[in-house]
Amino acid sequence: SRGSHSTVFPVANLWAEVYQTACDTTLTIEGGGSGAGAGRVCDNSEKGTAVMIGDMSRGWKASEASVEPNGWVYNCLKGDTSRSAGQFPIAADGLSVVVKKGGAADVCIEGLGGLTTDQVRWIYSDYTAAELVATGWDSMALPNSDNNDATHLWSELDASCPSAEIKIAGADSESGTYEFFMDAMLTDADNGEIFDSNRPDGYTNSAEDEVVVNYLESNADSIGYFGYAYYKANQDKLSAVAIKNDAGNYVAPSPTSVADGTYNPLGRFIYMNLNIDPTDLAMTLPFLEFGFSDVGDALVEQVGYVPLTAGGDASMEIQRIAYLYHSHVWTPAQKDAYWCGSDQTITVAGSSTVFPVMNGWADAYSGTNSLCPGYTLTIEGGGSGAGAGRVCDNSEKGTKVMIGDMSRGWKSTEASTDDGYTYNCLVGDTSITVTQLAVGLDGLSVVVKKGGAADVCVSGMGGLTTDQVRWIYSDYTAAELVATGWDANSLPNSDGNDATHLWSELDPSCPSSEIKIAGADSESGTYEFFMGAMLTDSDNGETFDLNRPDGYTNSAEDEVIVNYLESNGDAVGYFGYAYYVAEQDALSALAIQNDAGNFVAPSAETIADGSYNPLTRAIYINVNNEYMDEVYHYLRYAFSPLGDEIVNGVGYVPLSGSSAAWQDTWMRVENVMNS
């Protein structure tokens, strides 16, 4: 049973017709709008009887449900508050602004080339011209205005258009289409702007799009809006208006313009929301699996919407459907069949930065009392150079492995690539091809002993600029630094002596002690990344200063750096965020000035939103394509919410399952499997 929104109805209805014929299942579909879909899946009796699936053409409102950290499980706040729903985008829609084909409105707009968002706003808004201007509206959108707020004539848009009142139509207030159109076009809706119901003909509205179609057919000077599927079903009678997008181009809705994002700001997803209950999910998840199949995608296209990409379908299967099966439906044998397959031995080596993730995955996947105890994972370190070398069977780096871990990209001396993710080994066994997969985001952390002299100094300053970090680590003289873009003002208390690097040179309140430097060794991807981000003339020879009184303490093992910092309160080091999280009782992570001029410390939030820059980076595993079949089930686990929990737990930020980055990464795996 399902409560359906009129926009989602064509998809839900066609999926149901095909599915119930093939599977001897009965699906009952009702309308009522997105509000009804949200309410009924939450068993809110004010909206109707409870359903297993609630259809919506908008996201959840904060008043309807709270969202869990994964971003797609919603906990009901009205009705039965013990219920939760899993949200699934099922297709993309281009909300279409429509007029009667060949009518006065059609001829007018065709002559204009389309409508701007400011023109659409004026057409529908209850605001006066003065109120519109005060809230960002461009009055040039109305070049032939009669300066009368009581009228909204087509001729005000252009003198060639008729002097007829614009009649407006659209969705009712229970509809997600209403909410979405209001947010996109009535840009001051949060402060009371709304559809103008005081027009001569009012605002003709309904939860049923057919009512809007009939109104437009009967009124050639009217304009309306609804989902693209309804426009397509009525395109012999109606014309869809081209809308000016954020690039300044007039674009009409079509499968292509919706899919590529050029039809904006009126492109959107439509959703099904599944009640999270073991009995319900046992029936609804197979239906949704059908929907995301090739057959289901073809049916989406048939009704006029744009199906999810192959990557989008995969993210729904692995990140949501399989997770709900695993958590609520499957028996141990079913879990084993999906996550494990046949037992394998998998060998891994490389970056110490990636090691916590790989080790955590290995413990949960193949350890004692694990998900797949028949598997054996052997994980070794050695740095990114070892990861690159050993996956390419370069005996100088060690024995061959199936997966090489790296916290940097490939060097041109190690491998060649045509597509940016498939690498052909240039050293070792040159017949080997590997696929690079990002497993998460790291914020390389600049760290000092908690409460030590360095910590007190930098805390007083509010953080370090990138120029200050460069000076701390660089082997360049001040003159060489200045000649290569360094700002001398970053050292306000300089002693003018290139042989010293004192904390007091950064600020007179800091101690006059030499800054001891520590970090990764030259085999590490962390070393490469930090050098590229901070020693900005490294291509011309700038490097870490080995000639300091204490030299440059470095290691491929981050624990060595931790121990050094704990023993030296005037030392500074750097390594991956996960190691900082593990040692945050003993160490402090310094705030670094970002490209917006703000001092930002690393955290899961600042790494994910990109504000911790320039030290945020992706971390990688690289799979020898020869072994993709053997490691496939393990990778499917790693890129599921179960694997994400490990990534989060060790202190990194997983790729979001709904993100383009996750989809692109996973499709690399599928492409190798399919080839």
N, C-alpha and C positions, 0 to 999 in steps of 0.2 A: 504494500500500500504506500502511496506517496501523495503529498500535497505539492502541486505543481504551479510554478509561475508561468504566465502566458508566454513569456519569451523562451523559457526552457521547454515548454510543452511540446513543440514540434519534434525535438530530439527525443524527449522522454517517450512520447507516443510511438515514434517509429522504432526506437530500440525495443520497446515493449512488444510491439506487434511481431517483430522478427524473433525475439528471444522466447516469448511464451509459446510460439508455434514450434520452435526447435526443442524446447526444454520441458514442454508440458507443464508450464507454470502460469499462474494467473497474476497479472499486475493490474491494480486499480489506480487510476490516475485522475486527480482532481485539480482544479485551478484555485484561484484565490489570491494570487500575488505573492511576492517574496516575503511579506510580513506573515502570510499564512504558512508559507513553507517553513520559516524560522519557528513560528509558534507551534505548529503541529508536530514537528520533529521533536520539540521540547515538551509535548503533551500539555500545551497551554489551552485549556478548554475554551477560553475566549475566542480562539482562532479555529476551533473545530476539534474533531477527534484526533487521537495520536496516530502518527504515521511512522513508517520505517525510514523513509527518505523525504527530505524537504528540499524542494527546488527553489533556487534563488538566482536572480540576475544582478545581485549586488553582494557585497560582503556583509558580515554580521555587524549589527550596531552594538555599541558598548552597553546599551540598555538591555539587549537581548541575551548576550552571553559574554563570558570572559574567555580569553584565549590563552592556551598553554604556551610555554616557551617555544615549542616546535612550530608555532604559527598556523597550525591547521586543525587542531583539536579544540573545540569550543564547549565550554561548560555552561549549561543553561542557567539563566538568572530569573526566568519566568516560567510558570508551569511547574513541571517536575524538575526541581533543581538538582536532583541526583543524576539526571540524564546528561550525556555528552554526545556531541556529533562530530564526525570527521568530515571536513570540507574537501571536496574534489572539484577543481575546475574541469569541465568536460568539453568545452569548446570556446572559441573566440567569436565575438559578435561585434559588428559595427552598427551601433545605434544609428538609425537612418532618419534624417529629416526629409519629409516627403510632402509632395503636392500632387494635385490631379494632373495627369499627363495631358499636355496641350492646353491646360487652363490658363487663366490670367496670371496666376502666381508663377506657373511654370515658365511662361513666356518672359515674364519680368526677370526672374532669377537667371534664366538662361542668358539673357542679354547682359547681365552683370558678371557672368562667369562663375557665379556661386555666391555664397554668403560668408562673411567673416563671423567669428565668434561674437564680436561686439554687436553685429547686426542681429544675430539670433537672440542675443541677450535682450536687446531693445524690443524685439518682437514679442517676447514672452514675459518680460519683467513687469512687476507692479510698481517699480521705482519711477519717479519723475526723472527728467533729463538731468536736473541738477544733482539728484541723489546718485544717478549713474556716474556722472563725471566725478563726483566726490569719492567714488569707490573704484576708480581706475578705468572707467569707460572712455573710449576715444570718440569724441563727438563728430570726428570726420567720418565715422561710419554712417552718418545720416546727412549726406551732402545737400539734401533738398528739404530739410526739416521745416515744418510749418509752425514750429515753436509752440505747439499746443499739446500739452501732456494728456489731454482727453482723447486725442486721436492717435491712431497708429495706422497710417495709410501706406500702401505699396509705393505710391508716388514719392514718399519721403526718402525712400532708398535711392530712387532715380527718377528724373523727370519723365522718362519714357514709360514708366509703369503707371497703371491706372490709379485714379484717386479713390480707391475703394479701401474700406477698413479691412485690416488683416485679421481674419478669424483664426483663432488658435485652438489646437487640439493636442491630446497626448494621453499619457498614462495617469491613473489615479494615484492618490497619496499612499495607498497600500503596496504599490508596485515598486520593485527594485529599479525598474526603468525610470520611473519618476525621480527616485533618489539620485540615480546616476546622472540623468540629464540636468537636474537642478545643480548638482555639484560641479558639473562640467561647464555649464553656461551661465547660471545665476550665481556669480562668483562671490556675492555678499550674502549668500543664503544663511550663513551662520549668524548673521545679524538681522535677519528678518525678511530679506528679499525672497519673493515667492512668485509663483505664476499669477498673472493678473486675472482674477475672476470677475473684475468689474468692467470688462469690455462689453460693448453692445451685445455680443453673442456669448459673453462669459468665456470660460475655459472648458471646452467640451472634453471630458475625460472618462476613462473606463479602465478596468482591469483586463477587459477583453479587447484585443487589438482590432477585431473585426468591427467594433463600434466606431473606432477611429477611421478605419478604411471607408466605411459607409458615409461618414460625415464628410470626408475629403472628396469622395465621388460626387456628393450632392452640392459641394461648395467649392467652386473653382478658384475663389479668392482666399481659401483657407490653407493652413500649413499644420503638419502634425509630425509626430516622431514615434518610432517603435523599433524593435529588433530587425536586423537585416533579413532574417528568414521570412518575416511577414511582408517586407517590401518585395523580396524575390517572388513570393507566391502571388503578388498583386502587381507585378511590374508591367503588365499589359495595360493597367489602369492608372498607375502612379509613376512619378519620376522621383528619383533620389537626388537631393541637392548636394552639390559639391561644397565642402566646407574648407575654409582656409586653415591650413595646419601650421605647426610651429616653425616650419621652414619657409612659410609664406606662399605655399602652393595651394591651389584649389583642388581638392581631391574628393571624388565621390566614393562611397563605400563599394567594395568588391572583395571577393575572397583574397585577392592579391594584396590590396591596400590594407585590409585588416590584418593579414598575416605579417606583412613587413613593417607595420607600425606607422605607415605614412598617413593612414586615415585616423588622425588624432585631432582633438582630444576625445573622440567618441568611440574609440575601440575599447572593448572590455571583455572579461571572461564571464561565462555563466557557470553556475555551480549546482552540484547535487551534494546534499549533506546527509550522511548516513548515521542513524542512531547507533551508538556504540553499545551493543548488547550482544552477547554470544549467540543467542538464538536468532536474532535479527540479522547479524552479520553473516551467519552461515547461509542465509538466503540472498542477502543484498550484494555481498562481495562478488559472487560469481556473475551476477548481472552487470556489475560495474566492470569486471574483467572483460566481459563481452563488449561493453561499450568502448573500451580502450583497444580493442582488437582491430585488425584491418577492416573487418566487416563493419564494426561500429563506426570507425572513422569514415568509411564510405557513406554510411547513413547520415552522419553529420553533414557531409558535403551535399548530400542529396536534398536536405531541407534548407540549405543556404548558409550554414555557418562554416567556420574554419576549424577543422579538427586540430588537436594538439599535435605538435611535431613528434617524430619518433622518440626524441629525447624526453619530451613531455610525457608521452605514454609510459616510457621506461621509469621516469621518476614517480609517476603515480603507482606503478606496479611495485617497485622496490621500496620506495620511501613511505608509502601509505598502505596500499592493499596488503602486501606481505607482512608489514608490521602489525596491522590489525588482525590478520590471520594468526600470526605468531602469538600475539598477546591475549587473544580472546577465543580462538576457534580451534587451532590445530592440535592434534595429538603429538606426543614425542616422535612417533614414526613419521608423521607428516612434516614436522620441523626438520628432521634429519634428511628427508628426501629433498626438501627445498634448499636448505642452507649448506648441506654437506656433500651430497652425491657420493661418489666412490672415494675411499680413503687415499690420501696423497702425502708425500713428503715434499715440503717447500723450503727452499734455501734462500736466505736474504742476507745482504751485507751492505754497509755504507754509512751514511750520515749519522752522527751522534744526535743531531737535532731531530731527525725522523725516528730515531730509536725508541723513544717513549711510546709513540703511537704504535709502531710495529710490535713492540713487546707487549703492550696492553691488548692489542688485537690477538696476538698469539696466545696469551694466557686465557682470554675469554673464549677463543675459538677452539684451541687444541689442547689446553691444559687439563689437569685432573678435574673431573666434574664439569667439563666445558660443554659447549654446544656440539662440537664435533671431535670427540676424544680419539677417533681413529686417525686423525691428522697429526703430522709431526712438522713443526716449524722450527728451523734452525736460523737464529738471527745473530749476526755479528756486526761490529762497528767498523771503524777504519777511516771514516770521513767520506765526503762526496766523491773524492777522487777514486777511492776504493770501490764505491758503489758503481761509478761509471766503468771502471776497469774490469771489475769482476763479472758484471752482467754481460760484458763483451768478451769474456774469457781471455783477459790479458793477464798472463801468468805472473807478470811483474807485480801485480796488485793482489794476487792470491788466487785461490781456486774459483772455478766458475760457479755462479749462482743464478737462480731463476729471476730474482728481483733485486735491482740495485737502488738503494735509497740515496736521494740527493736533496740538499737544501739550496741548490742553485740550478741554473740551467746547464745544458751541455756546452762545453767549449768546442770551438771549431776544429781543434786538433784531436778531439775525442770521437766525434761523430758528425755526419752530415745529415741534413734534413731538407725536404722540399715543402712539407706542410706545417712545420713547426711543432710537431709532436711525434712523428715517426722518425726514428734515428737509425742510421746505418753506421755500424761501428767502423772506425778508421784505424783502431789499434786493437790488437788481439785477434780474434776470429772475425775477419771482415765480412763474413757471410751472415753474421747475426744482425737482425733488425729488432729494435726494441720500441715499445710504446710508452711515452711519458704520461703519467697520470698525477694530477694534483690531488693531494689527500687532505689539505687543510691550509689555513693561513696562520702564519707566525708573525709575531712582533718581536724582532730582534731587540733584546733588552740590554741597555747600558746600566750596569749594576755596581753597587758599592756595599761595604759592610754596614749593616743597620746600626745607626747611632755612632758610627765612626767619624773621624775628622772630615773625610770626604763627604759623607752624608750630611753632616751639619752645614758644611760649606755650601753645597749645591742646593740644599733645602732653603737656605737663606737667600739664594739668588733666584729661586723659583724654577730652576731647571737650567739646562744647557742649550745653547744654540748649536746648529750644525757646524758653524765656524769654530766654536770653542772645542767641540769634540774633535774636529780636524786637527787643530793645533795641539791638543793633548796627545794624539797618536802619531802625527806625521813626522817624517824625517827631514822635511823641508825647513829651511831657515825662514824667518819672518819675511825677508825680502822675496824669497821664492814663493811663499804663500800669497803675498800681496800681488805678485806678478801673475798669479794664476787664479785671481778672483776672490781671494780671502779678504774679509773685512777686518782691518786692524782695530776697529772699535770694539771688537769682541774681546779684546785683551786690555781693559781700561787701566790696569795697574802693572803693565809690562815693566820688567826690570831691564829690558833692552839687551839681554844676554841669551843668545840662541842655545847656549850650553845648558841652560836651566829651564825647567818647566814646573813652576811652583803653583800650588793652589792659590797663594796670595796674589798671583798675577791676574787671576780671574776676578778677584774682589779683595780689597784690603782687609775685610773681616775674616778671611780664610787664613789658615796657617801657612807659614813660610816653609813648607816641606815639599820635597820633590814628589811629583805625581808619578806613582808607579802604575805601569800599564800592563794589562793582561788580556788575553782573548784566544781565539781559535788559531790552529796552526795552518800552514799553507796548503795542506791537503783537504781542508774543510771548505764546504760550500759557504759556511757562515763567514769565514775569512774573506772569501771572494765577494760576498754580498756586502759586508761591512766596508770593505775597501772601496767597492764601487759607489756606495752611498755617501761615504764620508771623505775618503781621500780622493778628491775629485780630479786630480791630475795623475792618477795611477797609470793611465795609458802612456804617460811620458816619464814614468819612473818613480813617482811618489810612492812611498811604502811605509810600513810600520817602522818606527825608530828603534833599531836594535842596539843603539849606542847610548841608551839612557844608563844612569848609574846601576839600575837593577835590570837593564835590558828590556825585552818584551817577553813576558812569561806566557807561553802558548802551549796548547795541547789539543789533540783531537778529542780528548775526553773532558767534558765540561766539569766533571767532578774535581779535576785538577785545578781549574780556575776558581771554583767555589772555595776550595781549601786555601788557595792563595789569598783571596779576598778576605776570608774570615781571619787570616793571620796578619793582615795589613790594612789598618783602618784608613790609610792614605792612598790606597790603590783603587783603580777603576778597571772594570772588565766588561765583557759583553758575551752573550750567548742567547739561545732561543728562549722564548717566553715560558715554555713548559718547565725549563730548568729553574727559571726565576720563581715560578709558582711553587715548585717543590721545595725551594729554599727561602721562601719569603719571610720565614721567621728570623732568618739570619742576615738577609740581604734586603736592600732597598733598590727599586728600579727608578731611574732618574727620568723626569719629564724632559722631553726634547721638543724644541720649537719646530712647529710644522710649517707647511707652505702658506698657511693662513696667518702665521705670526703668533699662534697660541702654543703655550707650553703644555704638552700632553704626555701623560705617562701611559705605558702599555697596559691594556686590559682587554678582556674578551670583547667588550663593546667598542673600544677605540680601534682595535685591530679590524673588527668586522665592518665598521662604518668608514674606515679609511682615514680617520683623523690622526691616527698615530702613523705619521709619515715623516721622513722617507724610509722608515725601518720596518714596514710591513712587507711581507713576501709570501709567496706560495712555497710549500714544501712538497716533494715529489717522491713517488716510487716509479721505477722504470722496469717494465716487464719484458723479458725476452719473448717475442711473439711465438717462438717454438713451443713455449710452455703455457700459452694462454688458456688452453683447454684444461690443463691440470690445476691452474690457479683460479679458474672462473668462479667457482662456488665461493671460494674464500674472498674474492674481490666483491662479489655480490653482498656478502655479509659486511665487508669493510665499508661499502658505500651505502649501507642501510642505516636506519636510525640506531640499530644496535651498535654499529661501528662508530656512528657519530657520538654516542655516549662516551666511548673511549677517548675520542679526539678531544671532546670537551673536558673530560676528566683529567687528562694530562696537561691541559692548559692551552691547547690550540683552538682555533675556530674552524669547525667543519664547513665544507661547502654546503650551502643550503640546497635541499632536495628540489626546491622549486626554481632554483636559479639557473640561468643560462650556463654558468660555469660547471655546475654538477651535470647538467644534461650533455654538454659538449664532452666532458671527461668520460662519462659512462658510454657514450656512443662510440668513443674510440675503442673501448673493450668490445662492444657489439660488432663493430666493423671488422675487427680482427677475427672474431669468432665466425662471422658470416663469410669471410674470405677463405 
